[in-house]
Amino acid sequence: MVLGLALSPLVTQPVLSTGWVDPLAGIDFALRLQTHRGDGVPVGLFTDAGTTSAGESDSVYTWADELSNSGLSAVQSNAMKRGTLEFLNGIPFLSMDYVDDGYILGSGAQTLSVPYAISILCASAANRPIGRVINASANDFSYNQLMHPRRTGSTSVQHNADYLSTATASDGDFHTLTVAAPLAGNFAVHLDGVDITALTKASASWGSLNLGTEGLYAEAAGADIIAVMVYPPEHRTTVEAYLETLKP
């Protein structure tokens, strides 16, 4: 279960009134945050609790999952800790400062149980401090868990005290980082579709998902984010291929 919703087999995803047909229709997402659908038009980004759409350079209060049935949002009520909506080559992204930005997902009290995969599409330049795009809450486990495409010592994914990855991306470009935990088997970590798993470790639950400083360890997200997705791991390659289409 992730954030109170079970990862189950296939369900039908919504087709928007614009006529856009979802390339990922049929995948049961437990969370699907995207800044756009592939056309550069911002989606789910608001300056308030969900009624006023954010524009370029606006502070983002709410990042809502409008493309799956999760009903979840990433929320930051503290104006000083919000990211801003920015654009690169016409593509919107949530720019998280490298000081204290962060968002709470759901109630912050649920956990993510196997099987699951978490994919993030984000960028982090080499001259900026590193942080935690994905952080874990202390509400359920005392795990030191994180995901970030660039960390000192090649530790882009950590589960509890174990470093699961061996590679990082520090060129400032947007990259897809995925950690997959099957129902039976071991964790696997992929960077842009390439297996970078460093440690053989049986898949296990993940503490509540949060972004940046909103979690067990107060590290800012330290990245520009286009997407955060949680879904059944058997769809990893399909999701990663789709995320490539969202890059600037």
GIUR-V482796 format. One record per pair of residues at least 24 apart in sequence whose C-alpha atoms are under 10 Angstrom apart, sorted by the first residue. I is the first residue (numbers start at 0). J is the second residue. D is the distance in Angstrom with one decimal. If there is no record, write none. Layout:
I | J | D
I | J | D
This chain:
0 | 29 | 8.3
0 | 109 | 7.8
0 | 110 | 6.3
0 | 111 | 4.8
0 | 112 | 4.8
0 | 113 | 7.4
0 | 114 | 8.5
0 | 115 | 8.5
0 | 204 | 8.8
0 | 205 | 9.6
1 | 28 | 9.9
1 | 29 | 6.4
1 | 30 | 8.1
1 | 69 | 9.9
1 | 105 | 9.6
1 | 108 | 9.9
1 | 109 | 6.5
1 | 110 | 5.3
1 | 111 | 3.8
1 | 112 | 6.4
1 | 113 | 9.1
1 | 114 | 9.9
1 | 115 | 8.4
1 | 204 | 9.3
1 | 205 | 8.6
1 | 206 | 9.0
1 | 207 | 7.5
1 | 208 | 8.2
1 | 229 | 8.1
1 | 230 | 9.3
2 | 29 | 7.7
2 | 30 | 8.4
2 | 69 | 9.1
2 | 71 | 8.4
2 | 104 | 7.7
2 | 105 | 6.1
2 | 106 | 7.4
2 | 107 | 7.3
2 | 108 | 7.3
2 | 109 | 4.7
2 | 110 | 5.8
2 | 111 | 6.6
2 | 112 | 9.6
2 | 206 | 9.5
2 | 207 | 6.7
2 | 208 | 7.5
3 | 29 | 8.8
3 | 69 | 9.3
3 | 71 | 9.9
3 | 105 | 8.3
3 | 106 | 8.8
3 | 107 | 9.7
3 | 108 | 8.5
3 | 109 | 5.6
3 | 110 | 7.3
3 | 111 | 8.3
3 | 207 | 9.8
4 | 28 | 9.3
4 | 29 | 6.1
4 | 30 | 9.0
4 | 68 | 9.9
4 | 69 | 7.3
4 | 70 | 9.9
4 | 71 | 9.9
4 | 109 | 8.9
4 | 110 | 9.4
4 | 111 | 8.7
4 | 112 | 9.9
5 | 29 | 7.1
5 | 69 | 10.0
5 | 111 | 8.6
5 | 112 | 8.3
5 | 113 | 9.6
5 | 114 | 9.5
5 | 115 | 9.7
5 | 230 | 9.8
5 | 231 | 10.0
6 | 30 | 9.9
6 | 111 | 9.1
6 | 112 | 8.5
6 | 113 | 8.4
6 | 114 | 7.3
6 | 115 | 7.1
6 | 116 | 10.0
6 | 229 | 8.8
6 | 230 | 6.7
6 | 231 | 6.3
6 | 232 | 9.7
7 | 114 | 9.3
7 | 115 | 10.0
7 | 230 | 9.0
7 | 231 | 7.6
8 | 230 | 9.9
8 | 231 | 7.9
9 | 231 | 9.4
10 | 67 | 9.9
10 | 68 | 9.4
11 | 67 | 9.1
11 | 68 | 9.2
12 | 66 | 7.5
12 | 67 | 6.0
12 | 68 | 7.2
13 | 65 | 9.2
13 | 66 | 6.9
13 | 67 | 7.0
13 | 68 | 8.1
14 | 66 | 8.8
15 | 65 | 9.8
15 | 66 | 8.7
21 | 66 | 8.5
22 | 237 | 9.2
22 | 238 | 9.2
22 | 241 | 7.5
23 | 66 | 9.8
23 | 67 | 9.9
23 | 234 | 9.4
23 | 237 | 7.8
23 | 238 | 7.2
23 | 241 | 7.8
24 | 66 | 9.6
24 | 67 | 9.1
26 | 67 | 9.0
26 | 230 | 7.3
26 | 231 | 7.8
26 | 233 | 9.8
26 | 234 | 7.5
26 | 237 | 9.7
26 | 238 | 9.2
27 | 67 | 7.8
27 | 68 | 8.3
27 | 69 | 9.2
27 | 229 | 9.0
27 | 230 | 6.3
27 | 231 | 7.1
27 | 234 | 9.6
28 | 66 | 9.0
28 | 67 | 6.2
28 | 68 | 7.5
28 | 69 | 7.2
28 | 115 | 9.7
28 | 116 | 9.9
28 | 228 | 7.3
28 | 229 | 5.9
28 | 230 | 4.6
28 | 231 | 7.4
29 | 64 | 9.8
29 | 67 | 7.8
29 | 68 | 7.8
29 | 69 | 5.7
29 | 70 | 9.2
29 | 71 | 8.8
29 | 111 | 9.4
29 | 115 | 9.0
29 | 116 | 9.9
29 | 117 | 9.9
29 | 228 | 7.7
29 | 229 | 5.4
29 | 230 | 5.7
29 | 231 | 8.6
30 | 63 | 9.8
30 | 64 | 6.8
30 | 65 | 9.7
30 | 66 | 9.0
30 | 67 | 7.1
30 | 68 | 8.3
30 | 69 | 5.9
30 | 70 | 8.4
30 | 71 | 7.0
30 | 72 | 8.7
30 | 104 | 9.4
30 | 105 | 9.9
30 | 117 | 9.1
30 | 227 | 7.5
30 | 228 | 5.3
30 | 229 | 5.0
30 | 230 | 7.1
31 | 63 | 8.7
31 | 64 | 5.5
31 | 65 | 7.8
31 | 66 | 6.4
31 | 67 | 6.2
31 | 68 | 8.9
31 | 69 | 7.8
31 | 70 | 9.7
31 | 71 | 8.6
31 | 72 | 9.3
31 | 117 | 10.0
31 | 118 | 9.6
31 | 226 | 7.5
31 | 227 | 6.1
31 | 228 | 4.5
31 | 229 | 6.5
31 | 230 | 8.4
32 | 62 | 7.2
32 | 63 | 6.7
32 | 64 | 5.0
32 | 65 | 7.6
32 | 66 | 7.6
32 | 67 | 8.8
32 | 71 | 8.9
32 | 72 | 8.0
32 | 73 | 8.5
32 | 119 | 9.4
32 | 224 | 9.8
32 | 225 | 8.1
32 | 226 | 5.4
32 | 227 | 5.1
32 | 228 | 6.1
32 | 229 | 9.1
33 | 62 | 8.5
33 | 63 | 8.6
33 | 64 | 7.4
33 | 65 | 8.5
33 | 66 | 8.0
33 | 91 | 9.5
33 | 92 | 8.7
33 | 93 | 9.6
33 | 119 | 9.8
33 | 120 | 9.2
33 | 224 | 8.8
33 | 225 | 5.8
33 | 226 | 4.4
33 | 227 | 6.7
33 | 228 | 8.2
33 | 242 | 9.5
33 | 245 | 8.8
34 | 62 | 8.2
34 | 63 | 9.4
34 | 64 | 9.6
34 | 84 | 8.9
34 | 90 | 8.4
34 | 91 | 6.0
34 | 92 | 5.9
34 | 93 | 7.3
34 | 224 | 8.2
34 | 225 | 5.4
34 | 226 | 6.5
34 | 227 | 9.4
34 | 245 | 8.9
35 | 66 | 10.0
35 | 90 | 7.6
35 | 91 | 6.8
35 | 92 | 8.4
35 | 225 | 7.8
35 | 226 | 8.6
35 | 245 | 7.5
36 | 66 | 8.8
36 | 90 | 10.0
36 | 242 | 9.9
36 | 244 | 9.2
36 | 245 | 7.3
37 | 90 | 8.3
37 | 91 | 9.9
37 | 241 | 9.2
37 | 242 | 9.1
37 | 243 | 9.8
37 | 244 | 6.5
37 | 245 | 5.2
37 | 246 | 8.4
37 | 247 | 9.6
38 | 89 | 8.8
38 | 90 | 7.9
38 | 91 | 9.7
38 | 244 | 9.7
38 | 245 | 8.3
39 | 86 | 8.7
39 | 87 | 9.6
39 | 88 | 9.0
39 | 89 | 5.9
39 | 90 | 4.7
39 | 91 | 6.2
39 | 92 | 9.5
39 | 245 | 8.4
39 | 246 | 9.8
39 | 247 | 8.8
40 | 89 | 8.6
40 | 90 | 7.7
40 | 91 | 7.4
41 | 84 | 8.8
41 | 86 | 9.7
41 | 90 | 8.3
41 | 91 | 6.2
41 | 92 | 8.5
42 | 66 | 8.9
42 | 91 | 9.2
43 | 72 | 8.7
43 | 73 | 9.9
44 | 72 | 9.7
44 | 73 | 9.6
44 | 83 | 9.7
44 | 84 | 8.0
44 | 91 | 10.0
44 | 92 | 9.8
44 | 93 | 8.8
45 | 74 | 9.8
45 | 84 | 9.4
46 | 78 | 9.9
46 | 81 | 9.7
46 | 83 | 9.5
46 | 84 | 9.7
47 | 74 | 9.3
47 | 75 | 9.5
47 | 76 | 8.8
48 | 72 | 9.4
48 | 74 | 7.9
48 | 75 | 9.3
48 | 76 | 8.8
49 | 74 | 9.8
53 | 83 | 8.8
53 | 84 | 7.0
53 | 85 | 10.0
54 | 83 | 9.1
54 | 84 | 6.6
54 | 85 | 8.3
54 | 86 | 9.9
54 | 91 | 9.6
55 | 83 | 7.8
55 | 84 | 5.3
55 | 85 | 5.3
55 | 86 | 7.0
55 | 91 | 8.2
55 | 92 | 9.7
56 | 82 | 9.2
56 | 83 | 5.5
56 | 84 | 5.1
56 | 85 | 5.5
56 | 86 | 8.6
56 | 93 | 9.6
56 | 94 | 9.2
57 | 81 | 9.7
57 | 82 | 8.5
57 | 83 | 5.4
57 | 84 | 5.6
57 | 85 | 8.0
57 | 93 | 9.9
58 | 82 | 5.9
58 | 83 | 4.5
58 | 84 | 6.6
58 | 85 | 9.7
58 | 93 | 9.3
58 | 94 | 9.5
59 | 83 | 5.5
59 | 84 | 6.6
59 | 93 | 8.0
59 | 94 | 9.5
60 | 102 | 8.8
61 | 102 | 8.6
61 | 103 | 9.8
62 | 93 | 9.0
62 | 102 | 8.9
62 | 104 | 9.4
63 | 104 | 9.7
64 | 227 | 9.7
64 | 228 | 9.7
69 | 105 | 9.8
70 | 105 | 8.9
71 | 104 | 7.0
71 | 105 | 5.8
71 | 106 | 9.2
72 | 102 | 9.2
72 | 103 | 8.2
72 | 104 | 5.9
72 | 105 | 6.3
72 | 106 | 9.7
73 | 101 | 9.0
73 | 102 | 5.5
73 | 103 | 5.4
73 | 104 | 4.6
73 | 105 | 7.0
73 | 106 | 9.9
73 | 208 | 9.9
73 | 209 | 8.0
73 | 210 | 8.1
74 | 101 | 8.6
74 | 102 | 5.3
74 | 103 | 5.4
74 | 104 | 6.6
74 | 105 | 8.3
74 | 209 | 9.7
74 | 210 | 9.7
75 | 100 | 8.7
75 | 101 | 7.0
75 | 102 | 5.1
75 | 103 | 6.5
75 | 104 | 9.3
75 | 210 | 10.0
75 | 213 | 8.9
76 | 102 | 8.7
76 | 103 | 9.4
77 | 101 | 9.5
77 | 102 | 9.5
80 | 211 | 9.5
80 | 212 | 8.5
80 | 213 | 9.4
80 | 219 | 9.1
82 | 220 | 9.6
82 | 222 | 9.9
82 | 223 | 9.0
82 | 224 | 9.7
83 | 223 | 9.5
84 | 223 | 9.5
84 | 224 | 9.8
85 | 223 | 8.9
86 | 247 | 8.7
87 | 246 | 9.3
87 | 247 | 6.1
88 | 246 | 9.5
88 | 247 | 5.7
89 | 247 | 7.1
90 | 225 | 8.8
90 | 245 | 7.9
90 | 246 | 7.4
90 | 247 | 5.4
91 | 223 | 9.7
91 | 224 | 9.0
91 | 225 | 7.2
91 | 245 | 9.5
91 | 246 | 9.4
91 | 247 | 8.3
92 | 120 | 9.8
92 | 121 | 8.5
92 | 122 | 9.7
92 | 222 | 9.9
92 | 223 | 6.2
92 | 224 | 5.4
92 | 225 | 4.9
92 | 226 | 8.4
92 | 246 | 9.6
92 | 247 | 9.3
93 | 121 | 9.1
93 | 222 | 8.5
93 | 223 | 5.6
93 | 224 | 5.1
93 | 225 | 6.4
93 | 226 | 9.0
94 | 121 | 9.5
94 | 122 | 9.4
94 | 220 | 9.3
94 | 221 | 8.6
94 | 222 | 6.6
94 | 223 | 4.4
94 | 224 | 6.4
94 | 225 | 9.0
95 | 132 | 9.0
95 | 210 | 9.6
95 | 211 | 8.2
95 | 219 | 7.7
95 | 220 | 6.1
95 | 221 | 6.0
95 | 222 | 5.7
95 | 223 | 5.9
95 | 224 | 7.6
96 | 127 | 9.7
96 | 128 | 9.7
96 | 211 | 9.5
96 | 219 | 7.2
96 | 220 | 7.3
96 | 221 | 6.0
96 | 222 | 7.4
96 | 223 | 8.5
97 | 123 | 10.0
97 | 127 | 7.3
97 | 128 | 6.3
97 | 129 | 7.5
97 | 130 | 7.4
97 | 131 | 9.9
97 | 211 | 9.2
97 | 212 | 9.9
97 | 218 | 8.5
97 | 219 | 5.6
97 | 220 | 6.7
97 | 221 | 4.5
97 | 222 | 7.5
98 | 128 | 8.7
98 | 129 | 10.0
98 | 130 | 9.1
98 | 211 | 9.5
98 | 212 | 8.7
98 | 217 | 9.6
98 | 218 | 7.7
98 | 219 | 5.6
98 | 220 | 8.3
98 | 221 | 7.6
99 | 130 | 9.8
99 | 211 | 7.5
99 | 212 | 5.9
99 | 213 | 8.9
99 | 217 | 7.7
99 | 218 | 7.0
99 | 219 | 4.8
99 | 220 | 7.8
99 | 221 | 8.9
100 | 210 | 8.3
100 | 211 | 6.1
100 | 212 | 6.1
100 | 213 | 8.1
100 | 217 | 9.6
100 | 218 | 8.6
100 | 219 | 5.4
100 | 220 | 6.4
100 | 221 | 8.2
100 | 222 | 9.9
101 | 131 | 9.2
101 | 132 | 8.5
101 | 133 | 9.5
101 | 134 | 9.3
101 | 209 | 7.6
101 | 210 | 5.1
101 | 211 | 4.2
101 | 212 | 4.7
101 | 213 | 5.1
101 | 214 | 8.4
101 | 217 | 9.0
101 | 218 | 8.6
101 | 219 | 6.3
101 | 220 | 6.4
101 | 221 | 9.5
102 | 132 | 9.8
102 | 133 | 9.8
102 | 134 | 9.7
102 | 208 | 9.5
102 | 209 | 6.0
102 | 210 | 4.9
102 | 211 | 6.6
102 | 212 | 7.5
102 | 213 | 5.7
102 | 214 | 8.8
102 | 219 | 9.9
102 | 220 | 9.2
103 | 134 | 9.7
103 | 136 | 9.3
103 | 207 | 9.4
103 | 208 | 7.7
103 | 209 | 5.0
103 | 210 | 6.5
103 | 211 | 8.9
103 | 212 | 9.1
103 | 213 | 5.9
103 | 214 | 7.9
104 | 207 | 8.1
104 | 208 | 6.3
104 | 209 | 5.4
104 | 210 | 7.6
104 | 213 | 9.0
105 | 207 | 8.9
105 | 208 | 8.5
105 | 209 | 8.7
106 | 207 | 8.9
106 | 208 | 9.9
106 | 209 | 10.0
107 | 135 | 9.0
107 | 136 | 6.7
107 | 137 | 9.0
107 | 138 | 7.2
107 | 139 | 9.1
107 | 206 | 9.1
107 | 207 | 5.7
107 | 208 | 7.1
107 | 209 | 7.3
107 | 213 | 9.2
107 | 214 | 8.6
108 | 136 | 7.6
108 | 137 | 8.6
108 | 138 | 5.6
108 | 139 | 6.6
108 | 206 | 8.6
108 | 207 | 6.2
108 | 208 | 9.1
109 | 136 | 9.0
109 | 138 | 8.0
109 | 139 | 7.1
109 | 205 | 9.6
109 | 206 | 7.5
109 | 207 | 5.5
109 | 208 | 8.4
110 | 135 | 9.2
110 | 136 | 8.8
110 | 138 | 8.9
110 | 139 | 6.8
110 | 140 | 8.6
110 | 204 | 7.0
110 | 205 | 6.0
110 | 206 | 5.0
110 | 207 | 4.6
110 | 208 | 7.5
111 | 203 | 8.9
111 | 204 | 5.6
111 | 205 | 5.0
111 | 206 | 6.3
111 | 207 | 6.5
111 | 208 | 7.8
111 | 229 | 9.2
112 | 180 | 8.7
112 | 181 | 9.7
112 | 182 | 8.8
112 | 202 | 9.3
112 | 203 | 6.9
112 | 204 | 4.4
112 | 205 | 6.5
112 | 206 | 8.7
112 | 207 | 9.9
113 | 179 | 9.0
113 | 180 | 5.9
113 | 181 | 6.0
113 | 182 | 5.2
113 | 183 | 8.3
113 | 202 | 7.1
113 | 203 | 6.2
113 | 204 | 5.9
113 | 205 | 8.4
113 | 231 | 8.9
113 | 232 | 9.3
114 | 179 | 7.9
114 | 180 | 5.5
114 | 181 | 4.5
114 | 182 | 4.5
114 | 183 | 8.0
114 | 184 | 9.8
114 | 202 | 8.2
114 | 203 | 8.5
114 | 204 | 8.6
114 | 230 | 8.6
114 | 231 | 6.3
114 | 232 | 6.7
114 | 233 | 9.2
115 | 178 | 8.5
115 | 179 | 6.0
115 | 180 | 5.3
115 | 181 | 6.4
115 | 182 | 8.0
115 | 202 | 9.4
115 | 203 | 9.5
115 | 204 | 8.9
115 | 205 | 9.4
115 | 229 | 6.7
115 | 230 | 5.7
115 | 231 | 4.9
115 | 232 | 5.3
115 | 233 | 8.8
115 | 234 | 9.9
115 | 235 | 9.7
116 | 177 | 6.8
116 | 178 | 5.7
116 | 179 | 4.1
116 | 180 | 6.0
116 | 181 | 8.0
116 | 186 | 9.5
116 | 187 | 9.3
116 | 188 | 9.5
116 | 228 | 8.0
116 | 229 | 5.5
116 | 230 | 5.4
116 | 231 | 5.9
116 | 232 | 4.8
116 | 233 | 8.5
116 | 234 | 8.6
116 | 235 | 7.1
116 | 238 | 10.0
117 | 146 | 9.2
117 | 176 | 8.2
117 | 177 | 5.5
117 | 178 | 5.4
117 | 179 | 6.5
117 | 180 | 8.8
117 | 188 | 9.7
117 | 208 | 9.8
117 | 227 | 7.3
117 | 228 | 5.7
117 | 229 | 4.6
117 | 230 | 6.8
117 | 231 | 8.9
117 | 232 | 8.3
117 | 235 | 8.9
118 | 146 | 9.3
118 | 175 | 6.7
118 | 176 | 5.6
118 | 177 | 4.3
118 | 178 | 6.7
118 | 179 | 8.5
118 | 188 | 9.8
118 | 189 | 9.1
118 | 190 | 9.6
118 | 226 | 7.8
118 | 227 | 5.9
118 | 228 | 5.2
118 | 229 | 6.6
118 | 230 | 8.6
118 | 232 | 10.0
118 | 235 | 8.3
118 | 238 | 8.2
118 | 239 | 7.6
118 | 242 | 8.9
119 | 146 | 8.4
119 | 147 | 8.6
119 | 148 | 8.9
119 | 173 | 9.8
119 | 174 | 8.1
119 | 175 | 5.6
119 | 176 | 5.4
119 | 177 | 6.5
119 | 178 | 9.3
119 | 190 | 9.9
119 | 224 | 7.6
119 | 225 | 7.7
119 | 226 | 5.5
119 | 227 | 4.6
119 | 228 | 6.4
119 | 229 | 9.0
119 | 239 | 9.3
119 | 242 | 8.7
120 | 147 | 10.0
120 | 148 | 9.1
120 | 173 | 6.4
120 | 174 | 5.5
120 | 175 | 4.5
120 | 176 | 6.6
120 | 177 | 9.0
120 | 191 | 9.3
120 | 222 | 9.8
120 | 223 | 8.6
120 | 224 | 6.1
120 | 225 | 5.5
120 | 226 | 5.0
120 | 227 | 6.7
120 | 228 | 8.9
120 | 239 | 9.0
120 | 242 | 6.9
120 | 243 | 8.6
120 | 245 | 8.6
120 | 246 | 8.2
121 | 147 | 8.6
121 | 148 | 7.7
121 | 171 | 9.1
121 | 172 | 8.0
121 | 173 | 5.0
121 | 174 | 5.6
121 | 175 | 6.7
121 | 176 | 8.2
121 | 221 | 9.8
121 | 222 | 6.3
121 | 223 | 5.4
121 | 224 | 4.3
121 | 225 | 5.8
121 | 226 | 7.2
121 | 227 | 8.8
121 | 246 | 9.0
122 | 147 | 9.2
122 | 148 | 7.5
122 | 149 | 8.9
122 | 168 | 8.4
122 | 169 | 8.2
122 | 170 | 8.3
122 | 171 | 5.5
122 | 172 | 5.3
122 | 173 | 4.3
122 | 174 | 6.2
122 | 175 | 8.9
122 | 221 | 8.8
122 | 222 | 5.5
122 | 223 | 5.2
122 | 224 | 6.7
122 | 225 | 8.7
123 | 147 | 8.5
123 | 148 | 7.2
123 | 149 | 6.8
123 | 150 | 9.8
123 | 168 | 7.8
123 | 169 | 6.3
123 | 170 | 7.5
123 | 171 | 4.9
123 | 172 | 7.1
123 | 173 | 7.7
123 | 174 | 9.0
123 | 220 | 9.5
123 | 221 | 6.7
123 | 222 | 4.8
123 | 223 | 6.6
123 | 224 | 9.1
124 | 148 | 10.0
124 | 149 | 8.5
124 | 168 | 8.7
124 | 169 | 5.6
124 | 170 | 5.8
124 | 171 | 3.7
124 | 172 | 7.4
124 | 173 | 9.5
124 | 221 | 9.0
124 | 222 | 7.9
124 | 223 | 9.3
125 | 149 | 8.1
125 | 150 | 9.8
125 | 168 | 8.6
125 | 169 | 4.9
125 | 170 | 6.2
125 | 171 | 6.4
126 | 169 | 8.7
126 | 170 | 9.4
126 | 171 | 8.8
127 | 169 | 9.5
127 | 171 | 9.3
127 | 221 | 7.4
127 | 222 | 8.7
128 | 218 | 9.9
128 | 219 | 9.0
128 | 220 | 9.5
128 | 221 | 6.4
128 | 222 | 9.1
129 | 169 | 9.8
129 | 218 | 8.4
129 | 219 | 8.0
129 | 220 | 7.7
129 | 221 | 5.4
129 | 222 | 7.9
130 | 155 | 10.0
130 | 210 | 10.0
130 | 211 | 7.0
130 | 212 | 8.5
130 | 216 | 9.8
130 | 217 | 8.9
130 | 218 | 5.2
130 | 219 | 5.2
130 | 220 | 5.0
130 | 221 | 4.8
130 | 222 | 7.7
131 | 155 | 9.1
131 | 156 | 9.5
131 | 209 | 9.3
131 | 210 | 7.0
131 | 211 | 5.1
131 | 212 | 7.6
131 | 213 | 9.7
131 | 214 | 9.4
131 | 216 | 8.8
131 | 217 | 8.8
131 | 218 | 6.0
131 | 219 | 6.1
131 | 220 | 4.5
131 | 221 | 6.6
131 | 222 | 8.3
132 | 208 | 9.9
132 | 209 | 8.2
132 | 210 | 5.3
132 | 211 | 5.2
132 | 212 | 8.8
132 | 218 | 8.9
132 | 219 | 7.6
132 | 220 | 4.3
132 | 221 | 6.8
132 | 222 | 6.8
132 | 223 | 9.0
132 | 224 | 8.2
132 | 227 | 9.2
133 | 207 | 9.7
133 | 208 | 6.5
133 | 209 | 5.8
133 | 210 | 4.9
133 | 211 | 6.3
133 | 212 | 9.3
133 | 213 | 9.3
133 | 214 | 8.7
133 | 219 | 9.8
133 | 220 | 7.4
133 | 227 | 8.8
134 | 205 | 9.9
134 | 206 | 8.5
134 | 207 | 8.0
134 | 208 | 6.0
134 | 209 | 5.1
134 | 210 | 5.6
134 | 211 | 6.1
134 | 212 | 7.5
134 | 213 | 7.2
134 | 214 | 5.4
134 | 215 | 6.9
134 | 216 | 7.3
134 | 217 | 8.8
134 | 218 | 8.4
134 | 219 | 9.3
134 | 220 | 8.4
135 | 159 | 9.7
135 | 205 | 7.4
135 | 206 | 5.1
135 | 207 | 5.3
135 | 208 | 5.2
135 | 209 | 5.9
135 | 210 | 8.3
135 | 211 | 9.3
135 | 212 | 9.7
135 | 213 | 8.3
135 | 214 | 5.2
135 | 215 | 5.6
135 | 216 | 7.8
136 | 205 | 9.2
136 | 206 | 5.7
136 | 207 | 5.0
136 | 208 | 6.6
136 | 209 | 6.8
136 | 210 | 9.8
136 | 213 | 7.7
136 | 214 | 4.5
136 | 215 | 4.8
136 | 216 | 8.2
137 | 206 | 7.2
137 | 207 | 7.8
137 | 214 | 6.9
137 | 215 | 5.0
137 | 216 | 8.7
138 | 206 | 7.7
138 | 207 | 7.4
138 | 214 | 9.1
138 | 215 | 8.4
139 | 205 | 9.0
139 | 206 | 6.0
139 | 207 | 7.1
140 | 204 | 9.2
140 | 205 | 8.1
140 | 206 | 5.7
140 | 207 | 8.4
140 | 215 | 9.3
141 | 206 | 8.0
141 | 215 | 7.7
142 | 204 | 9.8
142 | 205 | 7.9
142 | 206 | 6.8
142 | 207 | 9.9
142 | 215 | 8.0
142 | 216 | 9.9
143 | 205 | 9.8
143 | 206 | 8.9
143 | 214 | 9.7
143 | 215 | 7.2
143 | 216 | 7.6
144 | 205 | 7.5
144 | 206 | 7.5
144 | 207 | 9.7
144 | 208 | 9.4
144 | 214 | 9.5
144 | 215 | 8.4
144 | 216 | 8.9
145 | 205 | 9.7
145 | 206 | 9.9
145 | 208 | 9.3
145 | 209 | 9.6
145 | 210 | 9.5
145 | 211 | 9.4
145 | 214 | 9.7
145 | 215 | 9.8
145 | 216 | 9.3
145 | 218 | 10.0
146 | 176 | 7.8
146 | 177 | 8.5
146 | 178 | 8.3
146 | 210 | 9.6
146 | 211 | 9.9
146 | 220 | 9.5
147 | 176 | 7.7
147 | 177 | 9.9
147 | 211 | 9.8
147 | 220 | 8.0
147 | 221 | 8.4
147 | 222 | 8.2
148 | 173 | 9.3
148 | 174 | 7.3
148 | 175 | 8.0
148 | 176 | 6.4
148 | 177 | 9.6
148 | 190 | 8.0
148 | 222 | 8.8
149 | 221 | 9.5
149 | 222 | 9.4
153 | 195 | 10.0
153 | 197 | 9.8
154 | 197 | 9.5
155 | 188 | 9.0
155 | 190 | 9.2
155 | 195 | 9.6
156 | 187 | 10.0
156 | 188 | 7.5
156 | 189 | 9.8
156 | 195 | 9.9
156 | 196 | 9.2
156 | 197 | 9.9
158 | 186 | 9.5
158 | 200 | 9.5
158 | 202 | 9.7
158 | 203 | 8.9
158 | 204 | 9.4
158 | 205 | 7.7
158 | 206 | 9.5
159 | 205 | 9.0
159 | 206 | 9.6
161 | 197 | 9.8
161 | 198 | 7.8
161 | 199 | 9.8
161 | 200 | 8.4
162 | 196 | 9.1
162 | 197 | 7.5
162 | 198 | 7.0
162 | 200 | 9.8
163 | 187 | 7.7
163 | 188 | 6.9
163 | 195 | 8.3
163 | 196 | 5.7
163 | 197 | 5.3
163 | 198 | 5.2
163 | 199 | 7.9
163 | 200 | 8.0
164 | 188 | 6.2
164 | 189 | 8.3
164 | 190 | 9.2
164 | 194 | 8.8
164 | 195 | 5.5
164 | 196 | 4.8
164 | 197 | 4.9
164 | 198 | 7.2
165 | 189 | 9.9
165 | 190 | 9.8
165 | 194 | 9.3
165 | 195 | 5.5
165 | 196 | 6.3
165 | 197 | 5.3
165 | 198 | 8.7
166 | 190 | 7.8
166 | 193 | 9.9
166 | 194 | 9.4
166 | 195 | 6.1
166 | 196 | 8.6
166 | 197 | 8.8
167 | 195 | 9.0
171 | 222 | 9.2
171 | 223 | 9.4
172 | 223 | 9.7
172 | 246 | 9.1
172 | 247 | 9.1
173 | 222 | 9.6
173 | 223 | 8.2
173 | 224 | 8.4
173 | 225 | 8.5
173 | 243 | 9.1
173 | 245 | 9.6
173 | 246 | 6.6
173 | 247 | 7.9
174 | 224 | 9.8
174 | 225 | 9.9
174 | 242 | 9.1
174 | 243 | 8.4
174 | 246 | 8.4
175 | 225 | 9.8
175 | 226 | 9.0
175 | 227 | 9.7
175 | 238 | 10.0
175 | 239 | 7.0
175 | 240 | 9.5
175 | 242 | 7.2
175 | 243 | 7.8
175 | 246 | 9.6
176 | 227 | 9.8
176 | 239 | 8.8
177 | 227 | 9.9
177 | 228 | 9.3
177 | 229 | 9.6
177 | 232 | 9.7
177 | 235 | 8.1
177 | 238 | 9.9
177 | 239 | 8.3
178 | 202 | 10.0
178 | 229 | 9.8
178 | 232 | 8.9
178 | 235 | 9.4
179 | 203 | 10.0
179 | 229 | 9.6
179 | 230 | 9.3
179 | 231 | 8.6
179 | 232 | 5.8
179 | 233 | 9.0
179 | 235 | 7.9
180 | 204 | 8.3
180 | 205 | 9.4
180 | 231 | 8.9
180 | 232 | 6.9
180 | 233 | 10.0
181 | 231 | 8.3
181 | 232 | 6.4
181 | 233 | 8.3
182 | 231 | 9.7
182 | 232 | 9.1
187 | 232 | 9.9
189 | 235 | 9.5
189 | 236 | 10.0
189 | 239 | 9.5
190 | 239 | 9.5
191 | 236 | 9.9
191 | 239 | 7.3
191 | 240 | 8.9
191 | 242 | 9.4
191 | 243 | 8.4
192 | 235 | 8.7
192 | 236 | 7.2
192 | 239 | 6.8
192 | 240 | 8.3
